[in-house]
Amino acid sequence: MSSSMYAKSMHNDQATDDYSLLPQVVINTRPVERSTPLTQHLQAVGLSVVEMPMLALQSRQTTNDDMMLMQQWLAGAYKALVIVSPTAATAGLAAWQMLEREHQVRDDKNNEIDAPLKPPSHIIAVGEVTASVLNNTPADEIKYQVRQPEIANNEGMLAMPEIESLQAGDKLLVWRGLGGRRLLVDALQARGVHVDSIAWYERKMPLEARAQYQQWLQDFLMLCSKQDIALSERPKPIVVVSSGAAFEHWGTIVSAVAEKGLESTAHKATTVIQPLELADFAYVVLGERLANIVADQQLYYWRVEDLAPKTILAAIRSKH
């Protein structure tokens, strides 16, 4: 784990009266499908966690081009297959199984309709959860080994022998979400490697994201007011962000609410509460690319190299 020059120390061991009144707030922006382990891990050590997804994963219709790429992969056209997320693994595995069954039915000579899946290339999964999707398939349906980078990020992927050895003219297939893993793709293409990808899903801003943020912010600011604690005297809320798209959505919402202001009718007369700006939060961000985006805006952040709950907690507790 590395940190930026803008990082400040905010950790759970700094017990003060402020903490007893208002525990450290962590905003978990991970998609609903992936947020629970982190939320539970942080809550178990006494942090106040708010789940506020900035990405919604939506399946994309599989195209003829997608299936053509799958057929080419099965025919041995690619040196390796990189799978970047559990969602991509689930969708791609289902398509692979369907194609294999179709092939077996069409060309069956030995009545091996349920023969195990045998990949034509290395299979590389980014992260433990992605690998578990592939490894949890019943043993009689698979016959492959899933490889993983030592560090589950773009740099870790590029350091793997299966990726590092790729040369100009070699071909790589990526299962991902729309727009994902551009740094990996760009780095390989710069070396002359031909990279094809299948986007099994796309990531959108959840429709309820802005309303969730406004409600949390109003409650948070009102609580600070009731406890008579100035915002400058309490730890900044910490936002966990795992992708550039999620940070873009977060920034759009925070900036829009900050420009409009929040109205409060807690008293007889309606008053306008001054919302928080992006700089009023601290950030835990994944990888170099996202760290650079946050650093360019002069925001406090901690950079992590994987999204394991224990890694994120260590970042929050770290001293700088």
Salt bridges, closest charged atoms under 4 A:
ASP107 OD2 - HIS103 ND1 3.10
ASP107 OD1 - ARG106 NE 3.92
GLU162 OE2 - ARG147 NE 2.90
ASP186 OD1 - ARG182 NH2 3.08
ASP196 OD1 - HIS194 NE2 3.09
GLU305 OE2 - ARG303 NE 2.67
